[in-house]
């Protein structure tokens, strides 16, 4: 294969791997994608690796080998390979690992078909030595947190990529060359700055839910030595961060991407201290270098909790590594404490007496590193509080009530949303096994249950939208046995669902919420789900239900290049469109369906929408607590800009409000909470800049000064032209607005909401 026709260049550094090299090269020459070039860099091996390479060079002319005249290390070898590469895409393979036959084909097509800048696959792990503690660690490290599909590169996505290795990814050579992205010569942990630099300039990333790379976990590998705390080069974690820092400064990206640096710096400092050998000299070096760097730096406050990370480094990992909680015996500490971003451990001599692993979803407390003392686990509809692995309290959320069980099986309380029946009163009186006063019992139970919050907005600034509902009501009242299927998703979708629920109630439209099975009559919630390249997985299940239903009404939606929906449209369908772009697209298809131009369902909100009482779950309280410090830092002009696949430009955003909360099943209580959350947060600010359609609609209805930017497929501008242009306080911008007006009607409703929840 002539190298000029190669689609992918694969770079393979080689050093003393005679036992692995043949299988590595065999996996490359047997790739189903034949248009590849294989660049091997032989780094002065002292075994038979060089002779094996010469044999394979004769066997396959796609293999090109560089023989170093002195040992240069992994990073330099990879850099040499990148200079020689001529294909548009570059991949890496460690010489003791292997590709599965479809690796190059799958990775190449993933970036080509999705127009991505990088793709990441899952891996198989081949253990040379069985070590049970490695299994869980590796599974967490290489998990990709269940990501699958194509995403815009955002802080949220970057945070989920924990496997900072070079070799299970594919890169664009043009990006590597344009920004001169290279591995730091002479350092191990070289993938951290390489990843940081590349992902800082990438726009789209694709995750393949396929195991295509075989990683060999060798007993003496860098990763194994690090995890066993026998690697004396952990200082390279810090040096790699400084390499990334210098690259950001050189490319004038520090102002935009410093938040990513601070996250990497916090992680790498934590890793260096966690995995260093018991050596005071190494610790002293880490402390001095890190502290010197931090003295004249101020972490950015961009909503990613960077300040908290840096403060933990300063206060806990470094300053408090010396014993702070201890009892002295013969002038030696008996109990010491070490701290990290997500872990605190208290030692008795060298025994880990108590460890606390922190997480937004669950925190684990363990004695001697193994025994679960106390654990809070929130998963799906269940919240479980355990002591010594015994589920002392378990809360199960149902549609109409919350049930509390002692020890995971013994029902002690059933609290209904609307009324308290005989079961409730009986259980309340039968808590004989809790030897505390009745009032304390009730307070304890109530603190674990959902919290009723009487919270109302001052609706004096409410600016209702005048809609003519005649046609919509006419079509809905023709239907019998309506099954309503809300469009699942983020805060914007919850706002639509809330307006729809209220609209049904105001107009006496009876319906049942979809719970499974095949509905006879479907009313599908409005929104922007019908986009082929973005939400195929989301709407494919809905299409199957629609194919078999007798009548289908789709509430005001956007449909953009969606042949899957168009192909099933017929006389059974009534489709309401919320902008002219969708109306023109669907009418041109001549499907037989009734196509009607209308307004987004969120415009049906009334002043009563603001008055709905809230019921807050422990998970929702956690969300409010996390959002509070972020929103508190934002001034009167706020940017609520999206970070997902629909963004049309890379703006610096304070907070992607609409993605802060979502619901898959969209029950009434969830959408009430979500709507109040959105309205309360928006009401904090005088002026809103957003490319989130429903943040804009909410702000418009509340009388804010709103500056709208378009999304990727023009639904924002379409709804603006159809509906929002009627408001004098809404402005559609073709570029980011630098000068804006400020209305004077903000309130502190969000802070009131947080205080109300915390004091119930």
C-alpha positions as CSV (number, residue, x, y, z in Angstrom):
1,X,0.0,0.0,0.0
2,X,1.5,3.3,-1.1
3,X,1.7,5.5,2.0
4,X,0.2,8.5,0.3
5,X,-3.1,6.6,0.2
6,X,-3.0,5.7,3.9
7,X,-6.0,6.9,5.9
8,X,-4.5,6.2,9.3
9,X,-0.9,6.4,10.6
10,X,-0.2,4.1,13.5
11,X,2.8,4.9,15.7
12,X,4.4,2.1,17.7
13,X,7.4,2.9,20.0
14,X,9.5,-0.3,20.6
15,X,11.8,-1.0,23.5
16,X,12.6,-4.5,24.9
17,X,9.3,-6.2,24.0
18,X,10.5,-9.3,22.2
19,X,7.9,-11.4,24.0
20,X,5.0,-9.2,22.8
21,X,6.1,-7.5,19.6
22,X,5.1,-10.3,17.1
23,X,1.5,-10.4,18.3
24,X,1.4,-6.6,18.3
25,X,2.5,-6.4,14.6
26,X,0.3,-9.3,13.6
27,X,-2.7,-7.4,15.0
28,X,-1.8,-4.4,12.8
29,X,-1.1,-6.2,9.5
30,X,-4.4,-8.1,9.9
31,X,-6.5,-4.9,10.2
32,X,-9.7,-4.8,8.1
33,X,-8.9,-1.3,7.1
34,X,-6.0,-1.9,4.7
35,X,-5.1,1.8,4.0
36,X,-2.8,2.3,7.0
37,X,0.9,3.1,7.5
38,X,2.7,1.5,10.5
39,X,5.5,3.6,11.9
40,X,7.7,1.8,14.4
41,X,10.5,3.6,16.4
42,X,13.0,1.1,17.8
43,X,14.6,2.8,20.9
44,X,17.9,0.9,21.3
45,X,16.4,-2.3,22.7
46,X,18.8,-4.7,24.4
47,X,16.8,-7.8,23.4
48,X,15.7,-9.2,20.0
49,X,13.1,-6.6,19.3
50,X,15.1,-5.0,16.4
51,X,15.5,-8.3,14.5
52,X,11.8,-9.0,14.9
53,X,11.1,-5.6,13.3
54,X,13.4,-6.3,10.4
55,X,11.5,-9.6,9.8
56,X,8.2,-7.8,9.7
57,X,9.4,-5.0,7.5
58,X,10.1,-7.6,4.8
59,X,6.8,-9.2,5.4
60,X,4.6,-6.1,5.0
61,X,5.7,-3.0,3.0
62,X,3.3,-0.8,5.1
63,X,5.7,-1.1,8.0
64,X,8.4,1.6,8.3
65,X,10.9,1.5,11.1
66,X,13.2,4.2,12.6
67,X,16.2,2.8,14.5
68,X,17.3,5.3,17.2
69,X,21.1,5.5,17.8
70,X,20.5,6.2,21.5
71,X,17.6,5.5,23.9
72,X,15.2,8.5,23.8
73,X,12.1,7.4,25.7
74,X,8.5,6.9,24.9
75,X,7.5,10.5,24.5
76,X,10.3,11.3,22.0
77,X,9.6,8.1,20.0
78,X,6.0,9.1,19.6
79,X,7.0,12.6,18.5
80,X,9.4,11.2,15.9
81,X,6.5,9.0,14.6
82,X,4.2,12.1,14.3
83,X,6.8,13.9,12.3
84,X,6.9,11.0,9.8
85,X,3.2,10.4,9.6
86,X,1.4,11.3,6.4
87,X,-2.1,10.0,6.8
88,X,-4.9,12.5,7.8
89,X,-5.4,10.6,11.1
90,X,-3.0,9.3,13.7
91,X,-3.3,6.5,16.3
92,X,-0.9,5.1,18.8
93,X,-0.2,1.5,19.9
94,X,2.1,0.4,22.7
95,X,4.3,-2.5,21.5
96,X,3.1,-4.9,24.3
97,X,-0.6,-4.3,23.4
98,X,-2.8,-5.3,20.4
99,X,-5.5,-3.9,18.2
100,X,-8.6,-6.1,17.5
101,X,-9.1,-6.5,13.7
102,X,-11.7,-3.8,13.3
103,X,-10.0,-1.2,15.5
104,X,-8.7,1.1,12.6
105,X,-11.9,0.7,10.6
106,X,-14.2,1.5,13.4
107,X,-12.1,4.5,14.7
108,X,-11.6,5.9,11.2
109,X,-15.3,5.8,10.3
110,X,-16.3,7.1,13.8
111,X,-14.5,10.4,13.2
112,X,-15.3,10.6,9.5
113,X,-19.0,9.9,9.6
114,X,-19.6,12.1,12.7
115,X,-17.1,14.9,11.6
116,X,-15.4,14.5,15.0
117,X,-12.0,15.6,16.0
118,X,-11.3,12.6,18.2
119,X,-12.8,9.2,18.9
120,X,-12.4,7.0,22.0
121,X,-13.0,3.3,22.2
122,X,-13.3,0.8,25.1
123,X,-10.6,-1.7,25.9
124,X,-10.0,-5.3,26.9
125,X,-7.5,-5.8,29.7
126,X,-5.1,-8.7,29.6
127,X,-3.6,-9.3,33.1
128,X,-0.2,-11.0,33.3
129,X,-0.5,-11.3,37.1
130,X,-3.9,-11.7,38.7
131,X,-4.5,-8.9,41.2
132,X,-8.1,-8.5,42.4
133,X,-7.6,-4.9,43.5
134,X,-6.6,-3.9,40.0
135,X,-9.9,-5.1,38.5
136,X,-12.1,-2.5,40.1
137,X,-9.6,0.2,39.7
138,X,-9.1,-0.5,36.0
139,X,-12.9,-0.8,35.4
140,X,-13.4,2.7,36.9
141,X,-10.5,4.2,35.1
142,X,-11.4,2.9,31.6
143,X,-15.1,3.1,31.9
144,X,-15.8,6.4,30.0
145,X,-18.8,6.6,32.4
146,X,-21.1,4.9,30.0
147,X,-20.6,7.6,27.3
148,X,-21.7,6.5,23.8
149,X,-22.2,8.6,20.6
150,X,-21.0,12.0,19.5
151,X,-20.8,15.0,21.8
152,X,-19.7,18.6,21.7
153,X,-16.5,19.0,23.7
154,X,-17.5,20.6,27.0
155,X,-16.3,20.7,30.5
156,X,-18.9,18.2,31.5
157,X,-17.7,15.7,28.9
158,X,-14.0,16.3,29.7
159,X,-14.7,15.6,33.3
160,X,-16.0,12.1,32.4
161,X,-13.0,11.0,30.5
162,X,-10.8,9.5,33.1
163,X,-8.7,7.2,30.9
164,X,-6.0,9.8,30.0
165,X,-4.0,7.5,27.7
166,X,-3.0,8.1,24.1
167,X,-3.6,4.7,22.7
168,X,-7.4,4.1,22.6
169,X,-8.0,7.2,20.6
170,X,-7.7,8.6,17.1
171,X,-6.6,12.1,16.3
172,X,-6.6,14.5,13.4
173,X,-3.1,15.2,12.1
174,X,-4.1,18.7,11.0
175,X,-4.9,19.7,14.6
176,X,-1.7,18.2,15.9
177,X,0.3,20.1,13.4
178,X,-1.6,23.4,13.6
179,X,-1.1,23.7,17.4
180,X,2.2,21.8,17.6
181,X,0.8,19.3,20.0
182,X,3.5,16.9,21.2
183,X,4.4,14.6,24.1
184,X,6.8,16.2,26.7
185,X,10.3,14.7,26.1
186,X,11.8,12.8,29.0
187,X,8.7,12.6,31.1
188,X,6.4,9.7,32.1
189,X,2.7,10.4,32.6
190,X,3.2,12.1,29.2
191,X,-0.4,11.6,28.1
192,X,-1.8,14.2,30.5
193,X,-0.5,17.3,28.7
194,X,-1.0,15.7,25.3
195,X,-4.7,15.0,26.1
196,X,-5.1,18.5,27.7
197,X,-3.7,20.3,24.7
198,X,-5.7,18.3,22.1
199,X,-9.0,18.4,23.8
200,X,-8.6,22.1,24.5
201,X,-8.9,22.8,20.7
202,X,-11.2,19.9,19.7
203,X,-14.9,20.7,19.0
204,X,-16.5,17.2,18.8
205,X,-15.7,13.8,20.3
206,X,-17.2,10.4,19.6
207,X,-17.3,7.5,22.1
208,X,-17.5,4.0,20.7
209,X,-19.2,1.5,23.1
210,X,-16.9,-1.2,21.7
211,X,-13.8,-2.9,23.1
212,X,-11.3,-2.6,20.3
213,X,-8.0,-2.3,22.1
214,X,-6.3,-5.1,24.1
215,X,-4.2,-3.6,26.9
216,X,-1.6,-5.8,28.6
217,X,-1.3,-5.0,32.3
218,X,2.3,-6.0,33.0
219,X,3.6,-6.4,36.5
220,X,6.4,-3.9,36.0
221,X,4.6,-1.3,33.8
222,X,4.5,2.3,34.8
223,X,0.8,2.1,35.8
224,X,1.4,-0.9,38.0
225,X,4.5,0.6,39.6
226,X,2.4,3.8,40.3
227,X,-0.5,2.1,41.8
228,X,1.8,0.0,44.0
229,X,3.5,3.2,45.2
230,X,6.9,2.1,44.1
231,X,7.5,4.6,41.3
232,X,9.9,7.3,42.4
233,X,9.1,9.5,39.3
234,X,5.6,10.7,40.5
235,X,7.0,14.2,40.3
236,X,6.5,13.9,36.5
237,X,2.7,14.3,37.2
238,X,3.4,17.9,38.2
239,X,6.0,18.5,35.5
240,X,3.5,17.3,32.9
241,X,1.0,19.9,34.1
242,X,3.6,22.7,33.8
243,X,4.2,21.5,30.2
244,X,0.5,21.9,29.5
245,X,0.5,25.4,31.2
246,X,3.4,26.6,29.0
247,X,1.5,25.3,25.9
248,X,-1.7,27.2,26.8
249,X,0.3,30.5,27.3
250,X,2.2,30.0,24.0
251,X,-1.1,29.4,22.1
252,X,-2.9,32.3,23.8
253,X,-5.5,29.9,25.2
254,X,-4.9,30.5,28.9
255,X,-7.8,32.9,29.4
256,X,-10.3,30.4,27.8
257,X,-8.9,27.1,29.0
258,X,-7.4,27.8,32.4
259,X,-10.2,26.0,34.1
260,X,-9.1,22.8,32.4
261,X,-5.5,23.4,33.5
262,X,-6.6,23.8,37.1
263,X,-8.6,20.6,37.0
264,X,-5.7,18.7,35.6
265,X,-3.4,20.4,38.1
266,X,-5.6,19.4,41.0
267,X,-5.9,15.8,39.8
268,X,-2.2,15.4,39.1
269,X,-1.1,16.9,42.4
270,X,-3.5,14.6,44.2
271,X,-2.2,11.6,42.2
272,X,1.4,12.5,42.9
273,X,0.8,12.7,46.6
274,X,-1.5,9.6,46.6
275,X,0.9,7.3,44.7
276,X,4.3,8.5,45.9
277,X,6.5,6.1,47.8
278,X,7.1,6.7,51.5
279,X,9.9,9.1,50.9
280,X,10.2,12.5,52.6
281,X,12.5,13.9,49.9
282,X,9.9,13.2,47.2
283,X,7.1,14.7,49.3
284,X,9.2,17.8,50.1
285,X,9.9,18.3,46.3
286,X,6.2,18.0,45.4
287,X,5.3,20.5,48.2
288,X,7.9,23.1,47.3
289,X,7.3,23.0,43.5
290,X,3.5,23.1,43.9
291,X,3.5,25.7,46.5
292,X,5.8,27.9,44.6
293,X,3.6,27.7,41.5
294,X,0.4,28.4,43.5
295,X,1.7,31.5,45.2
296,X,1.2,33.9,42.3
297,X,-1.7,32.1,40.6
298,X,-5.4,32.6,41.0
299,X,-7.7,29.8,39.7
300,X,-10.5,30.8,37.4
301,X,-14.1,30.7,38.7
302,X,-15.9,29.2,35.7
303,X,-18.4,27.0,37.5
304,X,-16.2,23.9,37.6
305,X,-15.3,24.1,41.3
306,X,-11.6,24.9,40.6
307,X,-11.2,27.0,43.7
308,X,-12.4,24.1,45.9
309,X,-9.8,21.8,44.2
310,X,-7.0,24.2,44.7
311,X,-8.0,25.0,48.3
312,X,-8.0,21.3,49.0
313,X,-4.5,21.0,47.6
314,X,-3.2,23.9,49.7
315,X,-5.0,23.1,53.0
316,X,-5.3,19.4,53.1
317,X,-3.0,17.5,50.8
318,X,0.0,19.8,51.4
319,X,-0.4,21.8,54.6
320,X,-2.2,19.1,56.6
321,X,-0.2,16.1,55.5
322,X,1.6,16.5,58.7
323,X,-0.5,15.1,61.6
324,X,-3.3,17.3,62.7
325,X,-5.5,14.8,64.5
326,X,-3.4,12.7,66.7
327,X,-2.6,11.4,70.2
328,X,1.0,11.5,71.2
329,X,2.8,8.5,72.7
330,X,6.6,8.8,73.2
331,X,6.4,11.9,71.1
332,X,5.1,10.0,68.0
333,X,1.7,10.5,66.3
334,X,-0.7,7.6,66.6
335,X,-3.5,8.9,64.4
336,X,-2.7,10.9,61.2
337,X,-4.9,12.1,58.4
338,X,-4.4,12.4,54.7
339,X,-6.8,14.1,52.4
340,X,-7.5,14.4,48.7
341,X,-10.2,15.7,46.4
342,X,-12.4,12.7,46.8
343,X,-10.8,10.7,49.7
344,X,-10.0,11.3,53.3
345,X,-8.1,8.6,55.3
346,X,-7.3,8.5,59.0
347,X,-4.5,6.1,60.0
348,X,-3.6,4.5,63.3
349,X,0.2,4.0,62.9
350,X,0.0,2.7,59.3
351,X,-3.5,1.1,59.6
352,X,-6.3,2.9,57.7
353,X,-8.7,3.2,60.6
354,X,-11.4,5.2,58.7
355,X,-11.6,6.2,55.1
356,X,-14.3,8.5,53.6
357,X,-14.8,8.4,49.8
358,X,-16.8,11.4,48.6
359,X,-19.1,11.4,45.6
360,X,-22.1,13.5,44.5
361,X,-24.2,10.3,44.4
362,X,-22.9,8.3,47.2
363,X,-20.3,8.7,50.0
364,X,-18.7,5.6,51.5
365,X,-17.4,5.4,55.1
366,X,-15.1,2.4,55.8
367,X,-13.3,1.0,58.8
368,X,-9.9,-0.4,58.1
369,X,-10.4,0.3,54.4
370,X,-12.9,-2.6,54.0
371,X,-15.9,-2.5,56.4
372,X,-18.7,-0.2,55.2
373,X,-19.7,1.8,58.3
374,X,-22.1,4.2,56.8
375,X,-23.2,4.7,53.3
376,X,-25.7,6.9,51.5
377,X,-26.7,5.5,48.1
378,X,-29.0,7.4,45.8
379,X,-29.9,5.4,42.7
380,X,-33.0,5.8,40.5
381,X,-36.1,5.9,42.7
382,X,-34.3,4.6,45.8
383,X,-32.3,6.3,48.5
384,X,-30.6,3.9,51.0
385,X,-28.9,4.7,54.3
386,X,-26.7,1.8,55.5
387,X,-24.7,1.1,58.6
388,X,-22.2,-1.8,58.5
389,X,-23.8,-2.8,55.1
390,X,-27.2,-3.0,56.8
391,X,-29.8,-0.8,55.0
392,X,-31.2,0.9,58.1
393,X,-33.4,3.3,56.2
394,X,-34.6,2.8,52.6
395,X,-36.8,5.4,50.8
396,X,-38.6,4.2,47.7
397,X,-40.3,6.8,45.5
398,X,-43.6,5.8,43.8
399,X,-45.8,8.0,41.6
400,X,-48.2,9.0,44.4
401,X,-46.3,8.3,47.6
402,X,-43.0,7.7,49.3
403,X,-42.4,4.6,51.3
404,X,-39.9,4.3,54.1
405,X,-38.6,0.9,55.1
406,X,-36.5,0.0,58.1
407,X,-33.6,-2.5,57.4
408,X,-34.6,-2.5,53.7
409,X,-37.8,-4.6,54.1
410,X,-39.8,-3.5,57.2
411,X,-42.3,-0.8,56.1
412,X,-42.6,1.9,58.8
413,X,-44.1,4.8,56.9
414,X,-46.1,5.5,53.7
415,X,-46.6,9.2,52.9
416,X,-49.1,10.1,50.2
417,X,-48.8,13.3,48.2
418,X,-52.5,14.2,48.6
419,X,-53.8,12.5,51.6
420,X,-52.9,10.4,54.7
421,X,-54.8,7.2,54.9
422,X,-55.2,4.6,57.6
423,X,-52.0,2.9,56.6
424,X,-50.0,6.0,57.3
425,X,-51.5,6.6,60.7
426,X,-51.1,3.0,61.7
427,X,-47.4,2.9,60.7
428,X,-46.7,6.2,62.5
429,X,-48.1,4.9,65.7
430,X,-46.3,1.5,65.5
431,X,-42.7,2.7,65.5
432,X,-42.2,0.9,68.8
433,X,-38.7,-0.2,68.0
434,X,-37.4,3.4,67.8
435,X,-36.7,4.3,71.5
436,X,-37.0,8.0,71.0
437,X,-39.8,10.6,71.4
438,X,-42.5,10.7,68.8
439,X,-41.6,14.2,67.7
440,X,-38.0,13.2,67.1
441,X,-39.1,10.1,65.2
442,X,-41.3,12.2,62.9
443,X,-38.6,14.8,62.3
444,X,-36.1,12.1,61.5
445,X,-38.4,10.5,59.0
446,X,-39.4,13.8,57.5
447,X,-35.8,14.8,57.0
448,X,-35.3,11.7,54.8
449,X,-38.5,12.1,52.8
450,X,-39.5,14.6,50.2
451,X,-39.9,18.1,51.5
452,X,-43.0,20.2,50.9
453,X,-42.0,23.8,50.2
454,X,-44.6,26.6,50.0
455,X,-42.9,28.8,47.6
456,X,-44.4,31.3,45.2
457,X,-43.1,33.9,42.8
458,X,-44.0,37.5,42.7
459,X,-45.7,37.4,39.3
460,X,-46.1,41.2,38.8
461,X,-43.5,41.1,36.0
462,X,-45.2,38.2,34.2
463,X,-45.8,38.9,30.5
464,X,-48.2,36.3,29.2
465,X,-48.2,35.3,25.6
466,X,-51.5,35.5,23.8
467,X,-52.1,32.2,22.0
468,X,-55.2,31.1,20.0
469,X,-55.8,27.5,21.3
470,X,-58.8,26.8,19.1
471,X,-57.2,24.5,16.6
472,X,-55.1,22.6,19.2
473,X,-58.1,22.0,21.5
474,X,-60.2,20.9,18.5
475,X,-57.7,18.2,17.6
476,X,-57.2,17.1,21.1
477,X,-60.9,16.8,21.9
478,X,-61.4,14.5,18.9
479,X,-59.3,11.9,20.7
480,X,-60.3,9.2,23.1
481,X,-58.2,7.3,25.6
482,X,-55.3,9.7,25.3
483,X,-51.8,8.4,26.4
484,X,-49.5,11.4,26.9
485,X,-45.8,10.8,26.3
486,X,-43.7,13.8,27.4
487,X,-40.5,14.5,25.5
488,X,-37.9,13.3,28.1
489,X,-34.9,15.6,28.6
490,X,-33.5,18.6,30.3
491,X,-35.0,21.7,32.1
492,X,-36.4,23.0,28.8
493,X,-38.4,19.8,28.2
494,X,-39.6,19.9,31.8
495,X,-40.9,23.4,31.2
496,X,-42.8,22.2,28.1
497,X,-44.3,19.3,30.1
498,X,-45.3,21.6,33.0
499,X,-47.1,23.9,30.6
500,X,-48.8,20.9,28.9
501,X,-50.0,19.4,32.2
502,X,-51.5,22.7,33.2
503,X,-53.0,23.2,29.8
504,X,-54.7,19.8,30.0
505,X,-56.1,20.6,33.5
506,X,-57.4,24.0,32.5
507,X,-59.2,22.6,29.4
508,X,-60.5,19.4,31.0
509,X,-58.6,17.1,28.8
510,X,-58.4,13.6,30.3
511,X,-55.3,11.6,29.7
512,X,-53.0,9.0,31.3
513,X,-49.2,9.2,31.5
514,X,-47.4,6.5,29.4
515,X,-46.2,3.6,31.6
516,X,-45.5,1.0,29.0
517,X,-47.3,-1.2,26.5
518,X,-48.8,-0.1,23.2
519,X,-51.0,3.0,23.4
520,X,-54.0,3.3,21.2
521,X,-53.9,7.1,21.0
522,X,-50.7,9.0,21.5
523,X,-50.2,12.7,22.3
524,X,-46.5,13.3,22.2
525,X,-45.0,16.3,24.0
526,X,-43.4,19.0,22.0
527,X,-39.8,19.9,21.7
528,X,-36.7,19.5,19.5
529,X,-36.1,15.8,19.5
530,X,-36.8,15.2,15.8
531,X,-33.2,15.7,14.5
532,X,-31.7,12.7,12.7
533,X,-28.0,13.3,13.5
534,X,-28.5,14.3,17.2
535,X,-31.3,12.3,18.8
536,X,-31.8,9.1,16.8
537,X,-31.5,6.9,19.9
538,X,-34.0,9.0,21.8
539,X,-36.8,9.0,19.2
540,X,-36.4,5.5,17.8
541,X,-38.4,3.9,20.6
542,X,-41.1,6.5,20.2
543,X,-41.3,5.8,16.4
544,X,-42.0,2.1,17.1
545,X,-45.0,3.1,19.3
546,X,-46.3,5.5,16.8
547,X,-46.2,3.0,14.0
548,X,-48.7,0.8,15.8
549,X,-51.0,3.5,17.3
550,X,-54.3,4.4,15.7
551,X,-54.1,8.2,16.3
552,X,-51.1,10.4,17.0
553,X,-50.9,14.1,17.8
554,X,-47.4,15.6,18.1
555,X,-47.5,18.8,20.1
556,X,-45.6,21.9,18.7
557,X,-42.2,20.6,17.8
558,X,-39.2,21.3,15.6
559,X,-38.4,18.7,12.9
560,X,-35.1,19.0,11.1
561,X,-33.9,16.6,8.4
562,X,-35.7,13.6,10.0
563,X,-36.6,11.0,7.3
564,X,-37.3,8.4,10.0
565,X,-40.4,10.4,11.2
566,X,-41.4,11.5,7.7
567,X,-41.4,7.9,6.5
568,X,-44.2,6.9,9.0
569,X,-46.3,10.0,8.7
570,X,-49.8,9.3,7.3
571,X,-53.5,10.2,7.8
572,X,-53.2,9.0,11.5
573,X,-51.0,12.0,12.4
574,X,-51.6,15.6,13.3
575,X,-48.3,17.4,13.7
576,X,-48.1,20.9,15.2
577,X,-45.0,22.9,14.2
578,X,-43.6,25.7,16.4
579,X,-41.7,27.4,13.6
580,X,-42.1,27.9,9.8
581,X,-38.9,26.0,8.9
582,X,-40.5,22.8,10.3
583,X,-43.9,23.6,8.7
584,X,-42.4,24.1,5.2
585,X,-40.2,21.0,5.5
586,X,-43.1,18.7,6.5
587,X,-45.7,20.1,4.1
588,X,-43.2,19.6,1.2
589,X,-43.1,15.9,2.0
590,X,-46.8,15.4,1.1
591,X,-47.2,12.6,3.7
592,X,-51.0,12.7,4.2
593,X,-50.5,13.9,7.8
594,X,-52.2,17.1,8.9
595,X,-49.5,19.8,9.5
596,X,-50.4,22.8,11.5
597,X,-48.3,25.9,12.4
598,X,-48.6,26.9,16.1
599,X,-46.5,28.1,19.0
600,X,-44.3,26.2,21.5
601,X,-46.3,24.7,24.4
602,X,-44.2,26.7,26.9
603,X,-46.0,29.9,25.7
604,X,-49.2,28.4,27.3
605,X,-47.7,29.1,30.8
606,X,-49.9,31.3,32.9
607,X,-49.3,33.2,36.2
608,X,-50.6,30.2,38.0
609,X,-47.6,28.2,36.8
610,X,-45.5,30.3,39.2
611,X,-47.7,29.4,42.1
612,X,-47.3,25.6,42.1
613,X,-46.2,24.2,45.5
614,X,-43.0,22.3,45.4
615,X,-42.0,18.9,46.8
616,X,-38.3,18.4,46.9
617,X,-36.5,15.1,47.1
618,X,-33.0,14.6,48.7
619,X,-31.5,14.3,45.3
620,X,-33.1,17.6,44.2
621,X,-31.9,19.3,47.4
622,X,-28.4,18.1,46.5
623,X,-28.7,19.7,43.1
624,X,-29.8,23.0,44.6
625,X,-26.9,22.9,47.0
626,X,-24.5,22.4,44.2
627,X,-26.0,25.1,42.0
628,X,-26.2,27.7,44.8
629,X,-22.5,28.7,45.0
630,X,-22.2,28.8,41.2
631,X,-25.1,31.1,40.6
632,X,-24.1,33.2,43.6
633,X,-20.9,34.3,41.8
634,X,-22.7,35.5,38.7
635,X,-23.4,39.2,38.3
636,X,-26.6,40.8,37.0
637,X,-25.8,39.9,33.3
638,X,-25.8,36.2,33.0
639,X,-24.8,33.8,30.1
640,X,-26.8,30.7,30.1
641,X,-25.2,29.0,27.1
642,X,-25.4,25.4,26.0
643,X,-22.5,23.0,26.0
644,X,-24.0,20.1,24.2
645,X,-24.2,19.0,20.5
646,X,-26.7,21.8,19.6
647,X,-24.3,24.6,20.3
648,X,-23.4,26.6,17.2
649,X,-20.3,28.4,18.6
650,X,-17.9,28.0,21.4
651,X,-18.9,30.7,23.9
652,X,-17.5,31.2,27.3
653,X,-20.5,30.3,29.5
654,X,-21.2,30.7,33.2
655,X,-23.6,27.9,33.4
656,X,-25.6,25.6,31.1
657,X,-28.8,26.0,33.1
658,X,-31.1,23.9,30.9
659,X,-28.9,20.8,31.4
660,X,-28.7,21.2,35.1
661,X,-31.7,18.9,35.7
662,X,-33.8,16.5,33.6
663,X,-36.2,13.6,33.8
664,X,-36.7,10.6,31.7
665,X,-40.3,9.8,32.7
666,X,-41.3,13.4,33.4
667,X,-43.8,12.8,36.3
668,X,-45.7,15.9,37.4
669,X,-43.7,16.4,40.6
670,X,-40.4,16.4,38.7
671,X,-41.5,18.9,36.1
672,X,-42.9,21.2,38.8
673,X,-39.6,21.2,40.5
674,X,-37.7,21.7,37.2
675,X,-39.9,24.6,36.2
676,X,-39.6,26.3,39.5
677,X,-35.8,25.7,39.4
678,X,-35.5,27.3,36.0
679,X,-37.8,30.3,36.8
680,X,-36.1,30.9,40.1
681,X,-32.6,30.8,38.6
682,X,-33.5,33.0,35.7
683,X,-35.2,35.5,38.1
684,X,-31.9,36.1,39.8
685,X,-30.7,38.2,36.9
686,X,-31.6,41.5,35.2
687,X,-30.3,40.4,31.7
688,X,-30.0,37.0,30.1
689,X,-27.8,35.9,27.2
690,X,-28.6,32.4,26.0
691,X,-28.8,30.0,23.1
692,X,-31.2,27.8,25.1
693,X,-34.6,28.3,23.7
694,X,-36.6,27.7,26.8
695,X,-34.3,29.7,29.0
696,X,-35.1,32.5,26.6
697,X,-38.8,31.8,26.7
698,X,-38.8,31.7,30.5
699,X,-36.9,34.9,30.7
700,X,-39.2,36.6,28.1
701,X,-42.3,35.7,30.1
702,X,-40.7,37.0,33.2
703,X,-40.0,40.4,31.6
704,X,-36.2,40.1,31.4
705,X,-34.0,41.7,28.8
706,X,-33.0,38.7,26.7
707,X,-30.3,38.4,24.0
708,X,-30.8,35.2,21.9
709,X,-28.1,33.3,20.0
710,X,-29.0,30.6,17.6
711,X,-28.5,26.9,18.0
712,X,-27.0,24.5,15.5
713,X,-30.1,23.8,13.4
714,X,-31.8,27.2,13.7
715,X,-34.7,26.3,15.9
716,X,-34.1,29.4,18.2
717,X,-34.2,31.8,15.3
718,X,-37.3,30.0,13.9
719,X,-39.2,30.2,17.2
720,X,-38.1,33.8,17.6
721,X,-39.5,34.7,14.1
722,X,-42.7,32.8,14.8
723,X,-43.4,33.9,18.5
724,X,-40.7,35.7,20.5
725,X,-40.4,38.6,18.1
726,X,-43.7,39.9,19.6
727,X,-41.8,40.8,22.8
728,X,-39.9,44.1,22.8
729,X,-37.5,42.8,25.4
730,X,-36.1,40.0,23.2
731,X,-33.2,40.5,20.8
732,X,-32.0,37.9,18.3
733,X,-28.2,38.3,17.8
734,X,-26.1,36.9,14.9
735,X,-22.9,37.2,17.1
736,X,-22.2,37.4,20.8
737,X,-23.6,40.7,22.2
738,X,-20.9,42.8,23.9
739,X,-23.1,45.7,24.9
740,X,-26.5,44.9,26.5
741,X,-29.2,46.7,28.4
742,X,-30.1,45.8,31.9
743,X,-33.7,45.7,33.0
744,X,-34.2,46.3,36.8
745,X,-36.5,43.5,38.0
746,X,-34.4,40.8,39.4
747,X,-35.3,39.0,42.6
748,X,-33.6,36.5,45.0
749,X,-36.2,33.8,44.5
750,X,-33.6,31.1,44.0
751,X,-31.9,31.9,47.3
752,X,-35.3,31.8,48.9
753,X,-35.9,28.4,47.4
754,X,-32.6,27.1,48.8
755,X,-33.4,28.5,52.2
756,X,-36.9,27.1,52.2
757,X,-35.6,23.6,51.4
758,X,-32.9,23.7,54.0
759,X,-35.3,24.8,56.8
760,X,-38.2,22.5,56.2
